[in-house]
Structure formats: structure tokens, C-alpha cells
Amino acid sequence: MGKRAKILCINPWIYDFTAYDLWSKPLGLLYVAAYLKQRGLEVTLLDCLDKFHPELLKRQKREKPRMTRYGSGPLHREVIPTPEVIQFIPRHFARYGLPEDIVIRELRQQERPDAILITTGMTYWYLGPQRIVELCRDIFPGVPILVGGIYASLMPDHAREVLQPEFLVIGPGEIQTADLLADILHLPHLREEHPTEIDDFPYPAFELYRKISYLVVMASRGCPFRCSFCATYLIDSAFSERKPEAVVEEILSQTRQFRVRDVAFYDDALLLQPEKRIKPILRQIKESKRELRFHTPNGLHARFIDEELARLMYECNFKTIRLSLESVAKERRRDIHNKITPGEMTRAVQNLVKAGYQSRDIETYIIMGLPNQPLEEVIETILYANNLGIQVRLASFSPIPGTKDYQRAIENGYLPPDSDPLITNKTVIPLFRTREAYERFKVVSQFANLLNEGVKRGVTFFKPAEFRNALYDALDKTRGWFEE
């Protein structure tokens, strides 16, 4: 039997003003790696965001990385020059992840691979993949490079021009990558008998890590909704649902194997059809009596949280609950998705509190910086969330290529047609891109943070009623301060 083909998988650095390991793993790449391993290839992983790398910990003079009690935590950060196009932002630009010399050493210690697979994240993070491709070209000349992931899928022409890979994988990668490698490596068996059901693919290859502090899982792929600002359906046009028992088996077996308690769901529509999907999953989790902790960093569709689902979430130990609100403005809701109303949001919060949560334990995403979005709309939505006693997670709008709002931004003159992806970074308030706009929205963020601190202490602007009424009267009188 001949020598097995060697595949090197790489998750690049993040180049940005800010980055954080919020249960962040290159899940698509790990699925591809697992599928290739199952088909007989030898696969290794270099994750430039690996907090557990021994050389990194040695330099940090730590035995283990800084983490929250739920396994997430900050990434190693090295300040680098800010690209000229976004130099107006008064913040340090940085490379997040392993120091570059450690990555270079890791690459040089690798046996020459037969192919290199590089994943990509946000479109405005392309500098990380660009640098990794440069290093791979230098260290492994002649080795074919395949690039996939979000940036590659949403901006294929830009990725081809900037990264110049031999091959680009657009959309879901397992079958595409296997077929490409079948031709590149002259291994026809890689094309044979691909799975037709999502549950027939192997679990993500977390065993390629030295150590992990949490597990990420998907109970479905894709999203049936078509929000005007979201590109999920552009990356994977299908919405594929897994069998509840398969999801539960993965969670129980993988958390046992890797000895972790924290599990983050990556689904974009986790609660859709709750009687068919999430409720059966949680009932089985509850019956297992495993002491796990669950997190939902992606926004949940609050309209599906009835009393039973709220109770199951509480009983199954959901610790991080983030609900998608975005805006309370009726026209805005109708325009971007129409998937939640303020009344449905209120009922969801009430059901969660009835189940046992404190309202301060619940967070909601609110979007700001949309095309033609007045500032008072953002503030009104923040105040609505504050009235519910929940915390606000402000999400600055980032125009994503291919979406309705991206095209709208171009048509209305907010963005040049051939924008450098760097100027779509949410930190720069992409539709305005000035120091003044950044400072203006920074005030809104600070206001939200101030309210959140109050929420943590059980204080809001609206309760008790006597305080609310006095506040209204006082605010009305303050108008005169600025009119004199």
C-alpha cells in the first residue's frame, strides 16, 4: 500500500481592531478535515488562533490561557500598522492569534504536504489569509493551495486576485474539496459515493487540536430566512436539518471524548420548527442527565420561545442566550426580515424569566448604522430592551457583498462599487467612514454599556413607574437647556 497523501489545513490569523474567542472554531474546515480523514488522507491542522499552543503559553508565562468560566476568552494580540484606507479610526489595528514566528516555525516543521487547505472568515479579514498564502508559497513552493470559507464564497473574484490560490472552494466544502483533491492527487476513490444526508458526514475533526475548552455544533446548516443584511443563504443556499437524535449523540459523545462541558450552537435558525427540532433535542439532553452548559452566540428567533421551550432551555443549562431584535421600528422590521415583533420579544423574555432566568441574564442584538437608519431608531430600540430588563449587544452594520443592503448601500452612494473589503469592517461604521461618525456611534455604544451596567444591578430607566414618570418630566425640562 502506498504512502498516504498529506493534507495541511490552516485557520489564519484575524487582522482587525478587535477580536475575541467567542466559541470561535473553523467549523467548516473541521468538517472538511474529518471527511478527508474518513476517506483515508492524512490530515494535520494549524490553527493560528490556538490559545493552547505551548510556545504561546510559554511566552505568556502561563500554564493555561486566559478564559471565562465557559471556555471562551481573549486572543493573543500584536499591534501592527493600520492599513491606509482605515487609518482614520483612532484605535490600534492588530494581528490576533499566534505570533508570526511561531506560525513560520510550525510550517517549517511540517512534512511537505501534498495540498494545503486554507479557510477564510469575514471578508474584511482577508489580510490574514493573504499572509498565510504568502508564507505557504515561500515554505512549500509548488504545493497546490485550496481556499474556501466565507470570504472565498462571497468575494471569489477578489479572493482570486488577492490570494491567487490554485483552487477556490465556494460554499459547503466537503464534497467539492474531495472532488478537487481526487483530480490533484490522482485519487479517484475520493469522488466515490458521497453522502446524500447531512448526518452521514463525520463529526468535525476536533481531535486535530492539542486541547479544546468547548465544543461547537450545528443542528442544521443554512437558513430559510432572507434578512436583507445577512449572507448565510448566499454561502449555503440549502437549509438542511439534522435528526435530533444524531445531534444529541454528537453532543454527548464529543463532550465525553474531549472532556468539555460547554457547547455552543452555530445554527442560524436553531429554534425554527421547535416541536420537530430543538425541543426533541433538549428533551433527550435532559434525559441524559449530563452536566453540560449551552451557549447561543448567534441570535435566536425569539418568537419561537414559548413556555415549554424556555423551561427546557433552563433545565438543560443554557447559559448564554442572545435574542435577535435588531430594531423595534415597524418599517425597518418589515424591510429587513419581519421575523420578530416587540410583542413577541416581550413574551419570549417573560417566558424565560418564568422558567427561572433573571432578565439580566438575557441579551439581545440591536443593529445600528444601516442605510438611512436614523439615530433615534437605534436609541428607541435600546430603550425598549432596557425596559425589558435585558442587556444590549449593539451590532454595527457591516455591508456584506451579495446582500440586499450591500447593493442598496452602493445604489445610495454610501459605498463605492468596487470597495476594498477593509472599509466594510463594522468598527469603522462602513456607510459613513469618518472619525466623526465613529465618535458619534461610540457615544451610542457607551450609552448602551451604561444601561447594561444598570441592568446587571436590577436598575432600568422604566421601573418603578414613579422613577419613569419623574425621568420623563426631567428630560422634557432639559430641552430648554439647549434652546437658550
N, C-alpha and C positions, 0 to 999 in steps of 0.2 A: 504494500500500500504506500502511495506517495506521501510526501510531506504535505501537511495541511496548509492551506492558504491563510495568511495572516492579515487581519483587518485591524487598523488602528482607528478608534472612534475618539473624537475630540469635541469637548464642550468649551467654547472660547471664553475669554475674559468679557466683562462688561465695561465699556467705556462710557461714563456718564457723570452727571453731577451728584448723583446719589444712587445707591443700590443696597439691597438688603436680602438676606436669605430668608424669604418668607415661604418656607417649604418649597424651595425652588430646585427642581431637578429637571434635566433634559429628557423628559419622559418619552418623547418621540424617538430620540436617539437610542434610548434604552430598550424600547420595543424593537427597533431595527436590529440592535445588537443581539437581543435574545433570539430573534428569528434566524439570524445568520449562524449563531451558535447551534441552534437546533438543527440546522442544515449542514453541520459538520465543519464550519470555519472556525479558526482560532481568533478570538476577538479580545482586544485589550481596550481599556478606556483611560483617557487623560482628561480629567475634568479640571479646568483652570479655576473653578470656583470651589474646589475641595477644601473645606475648612479643617479637615482631619489630616492633611498631608504632614508627615512627621517633620520635614525640614521647615515648613512654615511654623509649626508649633515650637520647634527649637528656637527659631529666630524671635518668636513672640515670648519666649521663656515661659511657656505654658504647657501643662500636661494635657489639657483638652481645650477646645475652642470656647470662646465666649458664646453662650447660648441662653435663650429664655428657658423656662422650665418645660416648654413644649417642643424644644428641639430646634427652633428657628434661631436666627441671630445675625449679627453684623458680619460683613465680609471684609477681608483684608483690603486695605485701600492705600494706593500710592498716587499722590498728586502728579499730574502730567500737564503739559501745555494745553490750554483750551484752543480748540480749532477756531480759526479766524471768524468763521461765519456765525459763531455763537459767543464771541468774546464779550458781548455787551452784558452778559449775565454776571452779576457780582458774586459768583461762587467759584469754588475750586472744582476743576474738572479732574477726574481720576480714573485710573485703571483699577477695577475691583477683581480680586482673585489672587492667585499665586504670583509672587514676584517673577518677573520675566526670566531671570537667570535660572530659577528652579524649573520653569517650563522648558527652557532650552536644554537643561541637563537631562530632564525626563525624556525629551525627544531623542537626544543623542544616545541615551542608554537603551532605547528601544531597538530590538532587532528590526532590520529593514522590513517594513510591511509591504504587502502586495497591493494594497489600496488603503486610502485614508478617507474616512467619512467625517465631515465637519458639519455640525448643526449650527443654526443661527436663531437668534431671538428677535427682539424688536428691530424694526427697520432702521431706527436711529442708533442701534448698537453695532452697525456694520464694521466699525473700526477694529473691533475685537477679532471677528473672523478674517478681516483683511490682514491683520498682523500674523495670525496663526498660519494662514496660507503662505505668507512670505517666509516664515520660519520653516515650514514643511518643504517648500521648494528648495530652500538652501540646504537643509539637512538630508532630505530624501529626494534628490533630483530624479526625475523620470517616473516617480510613483504617481499613479493617477489619483486625483482628488475629486471626491464627490461631495457636493454641498447641498444641504436641504434645510428644512426648518421654515420659520415664519418669514424672515427677510427674503430668503430664496424663493418662497412661494408667492409673496406679494409683490416683489420687485425683481422679477427674473432678469430683465434687461440690465438693470443697474448692477445686479449681482454678477452677471456675466462680464460686464465691463470692468468692474472694480476688482473682483476676486479672480476672474479668469480661471474657473475650475474646468477640468476636463468634462465633467458632467454635472448637471443641475437636477435635483430631485424636487419636483413641485407637488405639494400636497402630501397625503399619507405615504410613508416611505418604505414599509416592509417589502411589499411585492415589487415596487419599482426598483429598489436597491438590489434586491436579489436578482432580478432580471438583468440589470446592468452589469452586475458582477459575473453573472453567467457568461456574458459575452467577453468582458475584460479578462477574466481569469480562465476562460475556456472550460467552464464547469457547467455543462448543460443541466445537471441534476438540480441546480438552483432554480430552474424555471418550472420544475415539475410539481404538479398537484398543490397549488397554493390554496390556503384555506378560503372558504367562502363565508364563514361566520366569524364574527369578531372574537367570540370566546374560544375559537380554535387556535388563536395565536398564543404563544407562550407569554408568561408574565414578564414584565420589564426586568432587565438584567441588573438588578441592584447588587448582585454578587460580585460585580466588577469593581465595586468600591471597597476600600480598606475597611471603612466603617460608615454607617449612616445613623442619624439620630431621629429619623422619622421615615414614614412610608408615604408615597403618593400613589393615588389610584384613580381610575376613571370607571364609572359605571355606565358611561355612554361616550360616544365620540360625536363631535359636531354639535350643531344647534339648529332647531327648526325655526327659530325666530330670525328676523331680518332687521335688527336695530340699525339705524342709519349711521351710527358711528363705529360699529363692530365688524370685524373681518373674519370671524370664525367660519362662516359659511363659504368664504372665498378660499380658505385653506382646505376645508373638507366639506364638500357640497352635500354629502350624505349625513343623515342623522342615524347613527347605529346604536341600538340599545343592547346592553348585555343582560344575560339572565341573572336574576337576583341571587340565585344560589351560587353562580360562578363568581360573582363579585364577593360574596361572603367568604367563599372558600379561599379566594386570593388574599383577602384581608387577614383571615385567621392564620393561614399557612405562612404568609410572608412576614407578618409581625412576629410570629413564633420563631421563624428561621433567623431573622435579623435582630431579634430581641429588642424591639422598639414598641412603644405604647401609642405613639402619636401618628395619626393617619390624616392626611389632607386630601380632600376630594378636588380633582381638577376639572370636574364637569362644568360646562356652561349652562346646562339645563338639568341640574341634578334632581330637582323636585317635580319636573314635568310628569304628568300621569302618576301621581303619588300612590294610588291604590295598586298600580301594576308594578311599580319600580321601587321607590325609596322606602315605602312602608314595609313591604316584604323583606327588604334588606335589613332594616333596623329591627324588625321582629326577630329575625334569625340571629342578629348580633346580640340582642338582649338575651335570647335563649342560651347563647354560648357562655354567658357569664364571664366573658373575658374583660379585664380591666383596661380598656382602651380609651383614648381621647381623640375626638374627631374635630377637624377644622375645615372651614369652607372659605378660603381666601377669595374665590370667585363669588361675585354677587349672586345671592339666591333670589328666586322668584317668590316674593312674599305672599302672593295671592294664594299659593298652594298650602300655606301653613295653617291648617285647621287645628282644632284642639288635640286630636289624636296624634297628628304628626309632631306638634310641639311637645307633647308628652313623650313620644318615642325619642325625639332628639335629646330631651333632658335625661331620660333614663339610660340612653346609650352614651352619655357623657360628651355631647358636643360642646366644646369649649370656645371655639371661635365661630361666631355667627355673624355674617355680613350680608345684609339685605340690599337689593338693588332698588333704589328710589329714583335717583338721578334728578328729577325735578317734579315739583307739585303743579307747575303751570300747565293748564289743560292743553293749550295749543302745542306746547313743547312735547308733552307726553304723547299726544296724537301723532306728532311728526316723527319722533324718534323710535317709538315702539308700541306705545299703548298697551303695555303688559302689566301695569300696576296703577291703581288709583290711590289717593290718600286714604280713602276709607278702608281699602284692602290692606294697606300698610298698617293702619291703626289696629285693625283686627288681628293681624299677624303678631304685632307686638303684644297685644293683650293676651293672645293665646300662649305666647312664650312665657309671659310673666305668670299667667295662671298655672303653667306647667312647672314653675319653680325658679325661673330665671329672674334675676334683677334686671330692670330695664337698662341699667348702666353696662350690663354685660353684652348688650346688643349694639352692633354698629351698622351704619348704612352708608352706601356710596352716593355721593352727590356730585354731579358734574358741573364744571364751570369752564368758561372760555369757548363755548360753542359759537358757530356763526350766528351773528345777530342776537346773541343772548344778553339781555340787559342785566346789569349787576344786581338790581333789586330782586330778580328772579332767583338768583343764587342765594341771596340773603334770606328771602322768604322761605326757601326750601330748608336752609339751615335752621331757621327758627321753628319750622314745622317739626323737624327731627328733635330739636331741643324740647319742644312741648311734649313729645312722647317720652322724654327722659332717656333717649338713646344717644350714642356717640356718633359723630360725623366723621366720615372719611372723604375728604374732598379729592376728587379726581379731575385734574386739569385735562382738558380735551386735547388729544393728540390725533390729528387727521391721518387716517390710515389709508394708504393707497388702495384704490378699488372700491372704497365705500362711498355711499351717497354723500356723506358730509365732506369727504375729501374733495369730491368733484364739485360740490356746492361751494367749498372754500375757494377753489380755483375760479369758478364762474363769477363769484362775487368779488374777486380781486384780492382775497386775503392771502393767497399763496401763488407763487409763480408756477406755471405748468410743469417745469422740469426742476422741482425743488430738490435740493440736497436733503436727504433724509434727516440729517442732523438738525435742521430747523423745525422738524416735526416733534422734537423732544418735548414732552409735556412740561418740563421745567421751564422752558423758555416762553411759555404761553404762545404757542405757534402762530395763531392768527394775528397776533399783534407784534411780537418780536422786538420789543423795545425795553429799555431799562425802566421806563416809566410804567409800562404795563405790568412788568414783573413786580415792581414795588406795590402797585395797586392791588394785584391779586394776592400778594404776600400778606397784605393787611387783612384780606378776607380769610386767608388761612389762619392767621393769628387769632382772628375773632372766633373761628370755629374751634381752635385749640383751647381758647379761653372758656368757651361754653362746655367743651368736653371735660375740662378740669372741674367745672361746677357739677356736671352730671355725675362724675365719679364720687362726688361728695353728697349727692342727692339733692342738688340745687339746680333749678331751671329758672328761666325768665317768667314762667307762666303759672307756677304753683308756689304758694297758695293764691287764691283768687285776689285777696287783698293786696298782695305784693304786685300781682299782674296789673291791677287797675291803677295802683299808685305809679307803676312804671310807665303805663300809657300816658297818664296825666303829666308826669315829669318830662317825658320825651316830647310831648306836644308843646310844652312851655319852652323847651330848649331851642325850638325852631327860631325863636326871636333872637337868640344869641348871634345867629349868623346873618340876620336880616338887618341889623342896625348898621 
